[in-house]
């Protein structure tokens, strides 16, 4: 009786990718991530200023729940569902941070550190339960729950941080965008030079992309009195969402082609 051949390294890697619930971290991943942060910021502002704020938040919450439900029901990473969930987390996470500031009157100097503590708590519990914070291990429901809790916390933290620098510190949106552009270069250079601490640099960059994209989106959308280009939050949101849809379509085609490609030993 002959034993079955051991699976090749390429076959094992293909299987791990096939059942992962999150995408590979590539340059395109970061481009889409930044676009989602901008779209989340301007879409949130558009909804609460052009609709009754309660209705706007309710619409965003329902879409947020639907998006995450579809993502959790998926059997593997599916680009359209994943990025739809990220966009809605961006929109709703922005609203959470804004409601705490505008409605409850909590200053950004308080909410930003509070969201940082919340994110740290998610990471601590996640690591104690699962032993890793690697996004390459999101293959179980429990890890997926931790992952999306962390994602939501990063968006709320990023929103509060971006507004903190732009309004509380009076840097303005363009200057804030330039500051966060410089900040996000730190983990990129660190990882490029040493190829170490990949998990830490990933999450650091993930947090910074939120105020980075949102600052530039706000700068394009808000009026001249607030230091913006006055293009309007609606038009900016539409352009960003169209760009996201186009890039996600590219990822979807690649994913389909990859599933039909034969595995070589």
N, C-alpha and C positions, 0 to 999 in steps of 0.2 A: 504493500500500500504506500503510495507516494504522497508526501506532504505537499500541501499547496505552497507555491512560491510566495516568499515574503513580499509585501507591497513595496514598490520602489519609493524613493524619497519624493519624487515628483508626484506620484500617485497620492501619497499621504498628504502632501501640501495642497494638492487639488481638492481632496476631500475636506480638509480643514476649511479652505476658503469657501467651498460649496455650502457648508452649513453654518458659516459665520453670519451673524445678523448685522454686521457693520461693514463698511467698505474698506478697501485698502487705502492707506494714507499715501497719496500721490500729490503732485503739484496741482492736478485738477481738483482733488479733494479740497485743498486749501482755497482755491479760487472760488469754488461753489460755496464753501463755508463763509467766506467773507461777503459774498453776494447775499447769502441768506440773512446775515446779521443786518446789512443795510436794508433789505426788504422788510425784515421784521420791524425795524425801527420806524420807517416811513409808513408802512401799512398800519401799524398800531396808531400812530399819530393821525392818520387819515380817518380811521374808523371812529376814534373818540372825538374828533373835531367836526366831522361831517354827519355823524349820527348822534343820537342820544348816547352819552357815555355808557350808560347801563346796557343799552342794546348792543353797542359796539363790543363791550367786554363779553357779553353773553354769546355773541356770534363767534368771537375768537375762542372762547372756552369750548363751545360745541365742536368747532373745527379741530381744536387741539385734542379733544377726547377721541373724535373719529379717527384722526391721523394716527394717534398712538395705538388705538384698538386695531387698526389695519396692520400697523407695524408689528405688533405683538402676535397677531394671528398668522403672519407670514412664516413660512417654514425655513426661510433663509434670507440672505440679503437680497432685496429687490430695490434697485435704485430709485424708482418712482415713489414707492411707499416710504423708503427711508428718508429721502430728501423732502417729501411732503411733511413728514413728521418733524424734521428739523426746522422747516419754515414755520410751522405752526407753534413749535416750542419757542422759536424766536419772537413771534408776534405776541404770544401769551406771556412769555417771560418778561418781555418789555412792559406789558401792561401791569404785571404784578409789581415790578419795581416802581413804575409810575404811580400806581394807585397808592402804594405805601407812602410815597413822597407827597403827591398832590392831595389825596383825600385824607390820609391820616396825619399829614404834616411832619413826617419823619425826615429830617435832613439827610442829604446824601452822605455827609460825614459820619452818620450813624448807620444808615442802611448798607452802605458799601462794605464796611467791616463786618456787619452782621451777616451779609450774604457770603462773605469770605469764610466766616466761621462755620456757616451752614455747609458750604462746599467741603471744607476740611472734615467736618463730621461725617459727611457721606463717604469721603475717601477712607477715613479711619475704619468705619463699620464695614465698608466694602472689602478692604484689605484684610481685616480680621476674620471675616466670614469666608472669603474666597482665596486669600493668600496672594492675590495679584490685582493690579489695576490695569493690566494690559488690555487694550481694546481688541487684541487679536484672540482673546479667549472668550468673546461674547457668544457662547454656543449653548447656554442654558437660560431658562426663563428668569431665574434669580439674578444671574449676572446681567441680564438685559434690564431688569428693573433697576439695579444699581446704576447701570450705565445711563439710563434716561433720567434718573434722579440727579446724577451729576451734571448731565447736559442742561437740564432746566436750571440748576443752581448757577452754572457758568453764565447762562444768558442773563439771569437776574443780576448777578454780580457785575457782569460786563456793562449792562445798562446803567446801573448806579454809578459805576466807576467813570464811564464816559460822560455822564451828566455832571458828575462831580468836578471833573477837570474843565469841562466846557462852560458850566454856569457858576458853580460855587467858587472855583478858582479863576473864573473869568478869562480863560484862555480862548474861548470861542471854539466853534466846531472844526474849522480848518486847522488851527494850531493843535487842537487835541488829536486830530487825525495824524498829523505829522509826528507828534510825540509818540503815539502808539505804533506808528510805522517803525520808528527807531527802536521802541521797546521789543517789538516782535522779532526784530533782527537778532536779538540776543540769543534766544534758544535756537534759532536757525543756524547761527554761526557756531554756537557751542556744539550742537549735534554734528554739524558738517566737519568740524575740526577733530573732535574726539570720538564721535560715534558712541557716546556713552550716555547713560541716564535717559534713554529714549522715552520712557514712560513719563518722567518728570517734565522733559522738554515738550512732549506732546501736549500734556494738559496745560502747561503754562501758555503755550502758543494758542491753544484752543480758547482759553479765557480771554486772551488779548485780542483775538480776532473780533470779539463782540464789540468792544468800544472802537476798534479800528474801523470796521465797516460802517457802524452806526454813525460815527463822527462825520465821515465823508458823505454819507447819505443825508444826514441832517444839513450839512453845509450846502448840498445841492438843492434840498427841498425847502428850507425855511426862507423867510423873507429877508430883504436887505437890512431891515432894522435889527435883525438878530444875527447879522453877519453872514447871511447865506446868499445863494445865487437866485433864490426865489423861483425855482422851476416848479415848485409845488410838490407836496408829498404824494399826491395821486399819480401824476406822470412819472415821478421817480420810482414809485413802487411798481408801476406797470413795466417800465423798462427793465428793472432788476429781476422781476418775476419772469419776464420773457427770456432774459439771458440765462437764468437758472434752469428754466424748462428746456432750453436748447442744449445746455451742457449735460443735463440729466439724461436727455434723449441719447446723447453720445455714449454715456455710461451704460444705458440700457442696451444699446446695440452691441457694445463690447461684451456685456454680460451674456447676452444671447449667443453671440459668436463663440464665447468661451465655453458655454455649456455644450455646444455642438462640436467643439474641437476634440479630436481623439486624444486620450492620455497616452503619452509615450513613456516607455521605460527609461 
